[in-house]
Amino acid sequence: MKSQFILYYKPLKTITMAKTQTNGGDISGKVLHVEEPQRINDKFSKRVLIMEVFDGQYANEVPFEFVNANMDQIKAVRPDDWVTVHYAISARKQEKEGQPVRRYVTLKGISCYRE
């Protein structure tokens, strides 16, 4: 009697199909401070929420900028509240003649939910 083996397989994804690009995420932590709104110009205002998050055993104080209409997301948030922030990462490069290139990263708050 002959044995029969039937192989089932799924084709592997190509590299381009397997990689997806994300620009942000969700993070939860305790609110340490909510700054007063800052009006930069007629079209740009921001408010910063500083949240304590842990990286293993170390606490980090992470700022999230809520801009323009998104500032309303944190108007009821107070220090010591536990929140989840949905954020996007924004970066810019600064080049000045005779100086090294500097890069800045900002975490832009999109939404904020109290737990």
C-alpha positions as CSV (number, residue, x, y, z in Angstrom):
1,M,0.0,0.0,0.0
2,K,1.4,3.4,-1.0
3,S,1.2,6.3,1.3
4,Q,-0.1,9.6,0.0
5,F,0.9,12.9,1.3
6,I,-1.0,16.0,0.4
7,L,0.8,19.2,1.0
8,Y,-1.2,22.3,1.7
9,Y,0.7,25.6,1.6
10,K,0.0,29.2,1.4
11,P,2.1,31.3,-0.9
12,L,4.4,33.6,1.0
13,K,3.8,37.3,0.7
14,T,6.2,39.3,-1.3
15,I,8.4,41.7,0.6
16,T,6.3,44.7,-0.6
17,M,3.1,43.0,0.5
18,A,4.5,42.0,3.9
19,K,5.7,45.5,4.9
20,T,3.2,48.1,5.9
21,Q,4.0,51.6,6.9
22,T,2.5,53.1,10.0
23,N,2.8,56.6,11.3
24,G,1.7,56.5,14.9
25,G,-0.3,54.3,17.3
26,D,-1.9,54.3,20.7
27,I,-0.3,54.6,24.1
28,S,-1.7,54.6,27.6
29,G,-0.4,56.3,30.7
30,K,-0.9,58.8,33.5
31,V,-1.3,62.5,32.8
32,L,1.3,64.5,34.5
33,H,0.5,68.0,33.1
34,V,-1.7,69.7,30.6
35,E,-0.4,73.0,29.3
36,E,-2.5,76.1,28.6
37,P,-3.3,76.6,24.9
38,Q,-0.7,78.5,22.9
39,R,-1.7,80.6,19.9
40,I,1.2,80.6,17.5
41,N,-0.5,82.6,14.7
42,D,-4.0,83.0,13.2
43,K,-4.0,79.5,11.7
44,F,-2.0,77.5,14.3
45,S,-2.7,76.9,18.0
46,K,-1.5,74.0,20.2
47,R,-1.9,72.5,23.6
48,V,0.6,70.0,25.1
49,L,-0.3,67.0,27.2
50,I,2.6,65.4,29.1
51,M,2.1,61.8,30.0
52,E,4.1,59.3,32.0
53,V,4.8,56.1,30.2
54,F,7.2,53.3,31.1
55,D,9.9,51.7,29.0
56,G,10.5,48.6,31.0
57,Q,11.4,49.8,34.4
58,Y,12.0,53.5,33.6
59,A,9.4,56.2,33.5
60,N,9.4,58.7,30.6
61,E,7.7,62.0,30.4
62,V,6.3,62.1,26.9
63,P,4.8,65.3,25.3
64,F,1.9,65.0,22.9
65,E,0.9,68.1,20.9
66,F,-2.8,68.6,20.2
67,V,-3.2,71.1,17.4
68,N,-6.1,73.4,16.4
69,A,-9.4,71.5,16.5
70,N,-7.8,68.5,18.2
71,M,-7.1,70.7,21.3
72,D,-10.7,70.0,22.3
73,Q,-9.8,66.3,22.9
74,I,-7.9,67.2,26.1
75,K,-10.0,70.0,27.5
76,A,-11.5,67.8,30.2
77,V,-8.3,65.9,31.0
78,R,-6.6,66.6,34.3
79,P,-3.3,65.6,36.0
80,D,-3.4,62.1,37.4
81,D,-6.1,60.9,34.9
82,W,-5.3,57.7,33.1
83,V,-5.7,58.1,29.4
84,T,-5.1,56.5,26.0
85,V,-3.7,58.8,23.3
86,H,-3.9,58.0,19.6
87,Y,-1.0,59.9,17.9
88,A,0.8,60.4,14.7
89,I,4.5,61.0,14.3
90,S,5.7,64.2,12.6
91,A,9.3,65.0,11.8
92,R,11.2,67.9,10.3
93,K,14.8,68.5,9.3
94,Q,16.7,71.8,9.9
95,E,19.7,72.7,7.9
96,K,21.8,75.7,8.6
97,E,25.0,76.5,6.8
98,G,28.1,75.5,8.8
99,Q,26.1,73.5,11.3
100,P,25.2,69.8,11.4
101,V,21.7,68.8,10.3
102,R,19.2,68.7,13.1
103,R,16.0,66.6,13.1
104,Y,13.0,67.1,15.3
105,V,10.3,64.6,16.1
106,T,6.8,65.6,17.4
107,L,4.0,63.3,18.6
108,K,0.8,64.9,17.4
109,G,-2.2,63.9,19.4
110,I,-5.2,62.9,17.4
111,S,-7.6,61.7,20.1
112,C,-7.5,61.1,23.8
113,Y,-9.7,58.9,25.9
114,R,-9.9,58.8,29.7
115,E,-9.8,55.3,31.1
